[in-house]
């Protein structure tokens, strides 16, 4: 295994951990969102928190996806 392979695997593991960690934040917020009464005024929602938690998770997912695409591209090129 080359040093590049080791670095790629470490990067994937770290990015994956980022996705899992941010997913945990979404799960932790779930009971709060699910407990909202149906008649709750939308103006009283904690948009800042919801946006921060979901945005952070979305960014982590897209970073992992981009990393996986890049690692695969380099792996495919190395096989040629």
MOJOKA-V936003 format. One record per residue. NEAR is the number of other ideal C-beta (glycine too) atoms within 10 Angstrom. Layout:
NEAR, NEAR
This chain:
7, 8, 7, 12, 13, 10, 11, 19, 12, 10, 15, 14, 10, 11, 19, 14, 12, 17, 17, 11, 12, 19, 13, 11, 16, 15, 10, 10, 16, 10, 8, 11, 13, 7, 8, 12, 6, 4, 5, 10, 7, 7, 6, 8, 12, 13, 10, 8, 13, 14, 10, 13, 18, 14, 11, 15, 18, 12, 13, 20, 15, 11, 13, 19, 12, 11, 16, 15, 10, 12, 18, 11, 10, 13, 12, 9, 8, 10, 6, 4
